[in-house]
């Protein structure tokens, strides 16, 4: 849910004039970190078939 909220916020910040590049970069970095966390959690919940 937070990842989706960040998507919306990033879109809003990107449309503002002038664009706040630092805030936009921070939001994108946070969104990327959340995506990585989601992937790790999904992998932990779905163990390899070979095990």
N, C-alpha and C positions, 0 to 999 in steps of 0.2 A: 504494500500500500504506500509506503514511504517513497519507494522507487517511482511509482506513478505520480505521486504528488510532486516529486522533484522534476519530472518531465514537464508538468504543467508550469511550474515555477520557472524553469529554464526557458520555456517558450515565451513567458511574459517578460522576463528580463531581457531576452534577445530582441524583443520588439520595442523596448524603451529607447528613447533618444535623449541624450547620448547613451550608448551601451556601456554598462559597467563591466568592463572586461574581467576585472579581478573577481567580482562576485560570480560572474558567469563561469569562470574557470573553476572556482571553488565548488559551485553547485554540480558541475559536470564531474569533478573529481569525487565528490560524495556519492553521486549516482553510480559511478563506476565501481566504487568500493562496495556499495550495496549489491550491485549485480554480482560481483565476485563472491560476496558472502552468500547470496542466494544459491549460486552454483555449488559452492562447497557444502552447503546444507543439503541440497538435493543429492549430491554425490554420496554423502554420508548416510542418507536415508535409503538409497538405492544401491546396495552393495553389488560388486561384480558377480556375474553369473558363475565364474570359475571357482569361487570360494565355496 
